[in-house]
């Protein structure tokens, strides 16, 4: 994983919403934890609290909820260079 490119792309996405000073960017960047997921792995499981956001550097993420009978109901897909929360 090319972290330099990933952080550059992430900053560009954030700055579509708000500009960051260099100090603000360094503060954010230093708290990020890159992870890699295999196909089918979950970012967040039912019942877990989301206290983070994710940046999809490469790939596709399916958003869904699990119904009472255990079925998956897809709500959306997010692809490369997207911020999801």
C-alpha positions as CSV (number, residue, x, y, z in Angstrom):
1,X,0.0,0.0,0.0
2,X,1.4,3.4,-1.0
3,X,0.7,5.4,2.1
4,X,2.0,8.7,0.6
5,X,-0.5,8.4,-2.3
6,X,-3.3,7.3,0.0
7,X,-2.8,10.2,2.4
8,X,-2.6,12.7,-0.6
9,X,-5.9,11.3,-2.0
10,X,-7.6,11.4,1.5
11,X,-6.6,15.0,2.1
12,X,-7.9,16.0,-1.3
13,X,-11.3,14.4,-0.5
14,X,-11.4,16.1,3.0
15,X,-10.6,19.4,1.4
16,X,-13.6,19.2,-0.9
17,X,-15.6,19.9,2.3
18,X,-13.1,22.1,4.3
19,X,-9.6,23.4,3.9
20,X,-7.0,22.2,6.4
21,X,-3.9,24.0,7.6
22,X,-0.7,22.0,7.5
23,X,-0.9,21.6,11.3
24,X,-4.5,20.4,11.2
25,X,-3.6,17.9,8.5
26,X,-0.6,16.6,10.4
27,X,-2.8,16.2,13.5
28,X,-5.4,14.2,11.6
29,X,-2.8,12.1,9.6
30,X,-0.9,11.1,12.7
31,X,-4.1,9.6,14.2
32,X,-5.0,7.5,11.1
33,X,-4.5,3.7,11.1
34,X,-4.4,2.2,7.6
35,X,-5.9,-1.3,7.4
36,X,-6.4,-3.8,4.6
37,X,-9.4,-6.0,4.4
38,X,-10.0,-9.1,2.3
39,X,-13.2,-9.6,0.3
40,X,-16.1,-10.3,2.6
41,X,-14.5,-8.8,5.8
42,X,-16.5,-6.3,7.7
43,X,-15.4,-2.7,8.7
44,X,-18.2,-2.6,11.3
45,X,-20.4,-5.4,12.6
46,X,-24.0,-5.2,13.8
47,X,-24.2,-3.8,17.3
48,X,-20.7,-2.2,17.1
49,X,-20.5,1.6,17.6
50,X,-19.0,3.6,14.7
51,X,-16.6,6.1,16.3
52,X,-14.5,6.5,13.2
53,X,-14.6,7.1,9.4
54,X,-13.0,5.1,6.7
55,X,-11.4,6.1,3.4
56,X,-11.5,3.6,0.6
57,X,-8.2,3.8,-1.0
58,X,-8.8,1.0,-3.4
59,X,-11.8,-1.3,-3.8
60,X,-15.5,-1.5,-3.2
61,X,-17.5,-1.5,0.0
62,X,-21.0,-2.8,0.3
63,X,-23.2,-1.1,3.0
64,X,-26.1,-3.2,4.3
65,X,-28.1,-3.9,7.4
66,X,-29.1,-7.3,8.8
67,X,-32.9,-7.8,9.1
68,X,-34.5,-9.6,12.1
69,X,-34.5,-12.9,10.1
70,X,-30.8,-12.6,9.3
71,X,-31.1,-11.4,5.7
72,X,-28.8,-8.7,4.3
73,X,-30.5,-5.7,2.9
74,X,-28.0,-3.7,0.8
75,X,-28.4,0.1,1.1
76,X,-25.5,1.3,-1.1
77,X,-22.0,0.7,-2.5
78,X,-19.0,2.9,-2.1
79,X,-15.9,2.8,-4.3
80,X,-12.3,3.9,-4.5
81,X,-11.5,7.4,-3.2
82,X,-14.6,7.7,-1.0
83,X,-14.9,8.6,2.7
84,X,-17.5,6.5,4.5
85,X,-18.8,6.7,8.0
